[in-house]
Amino acid sequence: MTTPLPPLPPMEETLRRVKEARSLTALEALRVSLLGRKSAMAAHLRLIGRLPPKDRAARGTSLNESRQTLTEALETRKSVLTKEAREKTLVQNAADITLPVAQPPFAFGRLHPIAQAWDEMVEIFATLGFSLEEGPEIETEEHNFTALNTPEEHPARDPSDTFYFPSRKDGKGGSAPPHLLRCHTSPVQIRAMRAGAPPFRFIAPGRVYRRDSDQTHTPMFHQIEGLVIDRDCHLGHLKWVLTHFLRAFFENDAVEIRFRPHHFPFTEPSLEADMSYRREGGRIIAGGGGGGGGGGGEWMEILGCGMVHPHVLEASGLDAREWQGFAFGTGIDRLAMLKYGIPDLRQCFDANLDWLDFYGVSPLFAPSLSGGLSPKTPKGERG
């Protein structure tokens, strides 16, 4: 007994269903039901060969024409739905080209302002031919004090000012030399002069430690030391180097510098240098007439300096009758506070991301004297 063939749906009704398909998924399901291997159309086409020869051609032509009509209708509707889907995607993913360009993830990181100031200082001194020297943060008392002509009774040697390590044995039955956390970067001078041969011209930035903590002091801070040793160095060279450095760092040629007599064990004569500044709306601006210069400015102590003491040269193995030079040192943190308007030094070590986002600098920015040491459009109202 032959299974009756399923009837073919009316063409008009089928074309209406194709036209009303609302998605590509629905259209594909409809195509499978109309023209798939299990469809009524496929069943009729498979049985053409069983028809009498006189009916076979007419029936085959009719079925092929119906299949062709359905195929064209399906393709037409598919094109329409594909276009609608593409337009919908474009609308959903539309980009407003008038908006600022989205920043890549790495652009959200920020260099700490102290790290930025460090890089700026290295860049300035590099253009003057200064090399870079480093030394250990755990120092011997001999390098930190004795070789720098610091007397035994000096207050800086007191444990209330300096972080000492507990005394220990040297493994030979005696006591090892006292060790401490260096309280300045000056020991790098001693190590570099003992390891090399003059002339010298280098800077030594690094972390230093002192027992002090308030709005402008922290137990750990950063300092940069500079040393020049040659046969004909004098205070005129020192003044020019420091004036150039401060003007370049603050990017202001109006910065002036003056010297006052002071005392440091490792320099003779010893001087403190003051920088001119002015106040604008509560902000401190480097440069401004230097108090007595008619520009409405004031003076601020900014660094210590002087001619290297002959005892320091001799402790480093140099003949003080042949060689002389000058040294200077200043706090990287303090200069960063002045330049970027940071009110409290302790904030620099709070690990506050909002603070860093405000005061920090893009890591993609590289300071240079030709292109600028610091970004010209910093965030917020910085000093």
C-alpha positions in Angstrom: 0.0 0.0 0.0 1.5 3.4 -1.1 1.7 6.1 1.6 -0.2 9.2 0.4 1.9 12.2 -0.3 1.5 15.2 2.0 -0.3 18.0 0.2 1.7 21.0 -1.0 0.6 24.1 0.8 -1.0 26.8 -1.4 1.6 29.0 -3.1 -0.1 32.2 -2.1 -0.2 31.2 1.5 3.4 30.0 1.4 4.7 33.3 -0.1 2.8 35.3 2.6 4.5 33.3 5.3 7.9 34.0 3.7 7.2 37.7 3.5 6.0 37.8 7.2 9.1 36.1 8.6 10.5 38.5 11.2 14.1 37.2 11.6 16.8 35.3 9.8 16.3 32.4 12.3 12.6 32.2 11.6 13.2 32.4 7.8 15.7 29.6 8.0 13.2 27.4 9.8 10.6 28.2 7.2 13.0 27.3 4.4 13.8 23.9 5.9 10.0 23.1 6.3 9.3 24.2 2.7 12.4 22.9 0.8 14.3 20.7 3.2 14.9 16.9 2.8 11.8 16.1 4.9 9.5 18.7 3.3 6.4 18.0 1.2 8.2 19.5 -1.9 11.1 17.0 -1.5 8.7 14.1 -1.2 6.9 15.1 -4.4 10.1 15.5 -6.3 11.4 12.0 -5.2 8.2 10.3 -6.7 8.4 12.0 -10.1 10.1 9.0 -11.5 7.2 6.7 -10.5 4.7 8.7 -12.6 3.6 7.6 -16.0 5.9 9.0 -18.7 3.1 11.2 -20.1 2.6 12.9 -16.7 6.2 13.0 -15.6 7.4 16.0 -17.6 4.5 18.2 -16.8 4.6 17.3 -13.1 8.4 17.9 -12.9 8.1 21.3 -14.6 5.4 22.4 -12.2 7.3 21.3 -9.1 10.6 22.9 -10.3 8.8 26.2 -11.0 7.2 26.1 -7.5 10.6 25.4 -5.9 12.2 28.2 -7.9 9.5 30.6 -6.9 10.0 29.7 -3.2 13.8 29.9 -3.5 13.7 33.4 -5.0 11.2 34.6 -2.4 13.3 33.2 0.4 16.5 34.9 -0.9 14.7 38.2 -1.3 13.4 38.1 2.2 16.8 37.0 3.5 18.4 40.1 1.8 15.8 42.4 3.5 16.3 40.8 6.9 20.1 40.9 6.6 20.1 44.6 5.8 17.7 45.3 8.7 20.0 43.3 11.1 23.1 45.2 9.9 21.4 48.6 10.3 20.3 47.6 13.8 23.8 46.6 14.7 25.2 49.9 13.4 22.7 51.9 15.4 23.5 49.9 18.6 27.2 50.3 18.1 27.2 53.8 16.8 30.1 56.0 17.8 29.9 59.7 18.2 33.0 60.9 16.4 32.6 64.3 18.1 33.4 62.7 21.5 37.0 62.6 22.9 39.0 59.6 21.8 38.7 56.8 24.4 42.0 56.3 26.3 43.6 52.9 26.2 44.0 51.1 29.5 47.7 52.0 30.0 46.9 55.7 29.7 45.1 55.6 33.1 48.3 54.7 35.0 50.2 57.6 36.6 53.8 58.2 37.5 54.2 59.4 41.1 55.1 63.1 41.1 58.3 62.3 43.1 59.3 59.8 40.4 58.5 62.5 37.8 60.6 65.1 39.6 63.4 62.5 39.9 63.4 62.0 36.1 63.3 65.7 35.5 66.4 66.3 37.6 68.3 63.5 36.0 67.4 65.0 32.6 68.6 68.4 33.5 72.0 67.3 34.9 72.5 64.9 32.1 72.5 67.8 29.7 75.3 69.4 31.8 77.5 66.2 31.5 76.7 64.8 34.9 76.8 61.0 35.2 74.6 59.0 37.5 76.0 57.2 40.6 74.2 55.0 43.1 75.1 53.5 46.5 73.6 51.2 49.2 70.9 52.4 51.5 72.4 50.4 54.4 75.7 52.2 55.1 78.6 51.9 57.4 79.1 54.7 60.0 82.5 55.3 58.4 81.0 56.1 54.9 78.0 58.0 56.3 79.8 60.1 58.9 83.5 59.6 59.5 84.8 59.9 55.9 82.5 63.0 55.5 84.4 64.8 58.3 81.5 64.5 60.8 82.8 64.7 64.3 82.0 62.1 66.9 79.9 64.5 68.9 77.8 65.7 66.0 74.0 65.6 66.7 73.4 63.7 63.5 75.2 60.7 64.9 72.8 60.4 67.8 70.3 57.5 67.6 67.5 60.0 68.1 68.3 61.3 64.6 69.6 58.3 62.7 68.3 54.7 62.3 71.1 52.4 63.6 71.1 48.6 63.2 71.8 46.5 66.3 75.5 45.7 66.9 76.6 42.3 65.7 79.6 40.0 65.6 81.9 39.9 62.6 82.4 36.1 62.8 86.0 36.5 64.1 85.2 37.1 67.7 85.0 40.9 67.3 82.3 43.4 66.5 81.2 44.3 63.0 81.4 48.0 62.0 78.2 49.9 63.0 75.6 50.0 60.2 72.7 52.3 59.7 70.2 53.5 57.2 72.0 56.4 55.4 70.7 59.8 56.3 71.9 61.5 53.1 73.2 60.4 49.7 76.6 61.9 50.5 78.2 58.5 51.2 77.9 57.9 47.4 80.5 60.6 47.0 83.0 58.7 49.1 82.4 55.4 47.4 82.6 56.9 43.9 85.8 58.9 44.6 87.5 55.9 46.2 86.5 53.6 43.3 87.4 56.0 40.4 89.9 58.6 39.4 89.3 62.4 39.1 87.9 64.5 37.5 84.4 63.7 38.8 81.0 65.1 37.7 78.0 63.1 38.9 74.7 63.2 40.7 73.4 60.6 43.2 69.6 60.5 43.7 68.2 58.0 46.2 66.2 57.2 49.3 67.5 58.4 52.7 66.2 58.0 56.2 66.0 60.2 59.3 64.0 60.1 62.5 61.6 62.9 61.6 57.9 63.1 60.7 55.6 66.1 60.2 53.9 68.0 57.4 57.2 68.6 55.5 59.3 65.6 56.8 58.9 61.9 56.7 61.2 59.1 58.1 62.0 58.1 54.5 62.4 60.7 51.8 64.4 61.3 48.6 67.5 63.4 48.1 69.7 64.2 45.2 73.4 64.9 45.7 75.8 66.5 43.2 79.6 66.5 43.1 82.1 68.1 40.8 85.8 67.5 41.4 88.5 69.1 39.2 91.6 71.3 39.4 90.0 74.7 38.9 86.4 74.5 40.3 85.2 77.5 42.2 82.0 78.9 43.7 81.2 80.7 40.5 80.7 77.4 38.8 78.6 76.2 41.7 76.3 79.2 41.5 75.9 78.8 37.7 75.1 75.1 38.0 72.5 75.6 40.7 70.9 78.6 39.0 70.6 76.7 35.7 69.2 73.7 37.5 66.5 75.6 39.4 65.4 77.6 36.4 65.2 74.5 34.2 63.4 72.5 36.9 60.7 75.1 37.5 60.7 76.1 33.8 61.0 79.8 34.8 64.0 82.0 33.9 62.8 84.5 36.6 64.1 82.2 39.3 67.0 83.9 41.3 69.3 82.3 43.8 71.3 83.8 46.7 73.8 82.2 49.1 74.1 82.5 52.9 77.0 81.3 55.0 76.2 78.0 56.8 78.1 75.0 58.3 78.3 71.5 57.0 81.1 69.2 58.2 81.9 68.0 54.6 82.2 71.4 52.9 84.3 74.6 53.5 83.0 77.2 52.9 79.5 75.9 53.4 76.5 77.7 52.1 72.7 77.5 52.1 71.0 78.6 48.8 67.7 80.5 48.8 65.4 80.6 45.8 63.1 83.5 44.9 59.4 82.9 44.8 56.1 84.7 45.0 52.6 83.8 46.2 49.5 83.9 43.9 46.2 83.0 45.4 47.7 80.8 48.1 50.0 79.1 45.6 53.8 79.3 45.6 55.3 80.2 42.3 59.1 79.9 41.7 60.6 83.2 40.7 59.4 86.7 41.5 62.0 89.2 42.3 63.7 87.6 45.3 62.2 89.8 47.9 64.3 92.8 47.4 64.3 92.7 43.6 61.2 94.8 43.1 59.1 91.9 41.9 57.0 91.4 45.1 58.8 88.1 45.8 60.3 86.3 48.8 63.2 84.0 49.5 63.0 80.3 50.4 65.8 78.1 51.6 66.1 75.3 49.0 69.4 73.4 49.3 72.8 73.1 50.9 76.1 73.3 49.1 79.7 74.4 49.4 83.3 73.6 48.4 84.3 70.0 49.3 86.3 70.0 52.5 90.0 69.0 52.1 89.5 66.3 54.8 86.8 64.7 52.6 89.1 64.7 49.6 91.9 63.1 51.6 89.5 60.5 53.1 88.7 59.6 49.6 92.3 59.2 48.5 92.7 62.5 46.6 95.4 65.1 47.1 93.6 68.2 48.4 96.5 70.4 47.1 95.8 69.3 43.5 92.0 68.7 43.4 89.1 70.7 44.6 85.4 70.8 43.9 81.9 71.6 45.0 79.0 69.6 46.2 75.3 70.3 46.7 72.2 68.4 47.9 68.5 69.0 48.0 65.3 67.1 48.7 63.6 65.7 45.6 60.3 65.5 47.6 60.4 69.1 48.6 61.1 70.4 45.1 58.2 68.1 43.8 55.9 69.6 46.5 56.8 73.2 45.4 56.5 72.5 41.6 53.3 70.5 41.7 51.6 72.3 44.6 51.5 69.3 47.1 50.5 70.7 50.5 51.6 67.8 52.7 54.6 65.5 52.1 52.9 62.6 54.0 50.3 62.4 51.3 53.0 61.2 48.9 53.1 57.9 50.8 49.4 57.3 51.4 48.9 55.1 48.4 45.8 57.0 47.5 44.8 56.4 43.9 42.6 59.5 43.6 45.6 61.6 44.9 47.9 59.9 42.4 45.4 60.5 39.5 45.3 64.2 40.4 49.1 64.8 40.9 50.5 62.0 38.8 51.9 62.3 35.3 51.3 60.0 32.3 53.9 57.3 32.0 54.1 57.9 28.3 55.5 61.4 28.9 59.3 61.6 28.9 60.8 64.8 30.2 63.3 66.7 28.1 64.7 70.2 28.0 63.6 70.7 24.4 60.1 69.2 24.7 59.4 70.3 28.3 60.2 68.8 31.6 56.6 68.5 32.8 53.2 68.3 31.0 52.0 71.8 30.0 48.4 71.0 30.9 48.5 69.2 34.3 45.3 68.2 36.0 43.7 70.5 38.6 45.2 73.6 40.0 48.8 72.7 40.7 51.6 74.9 41.9 
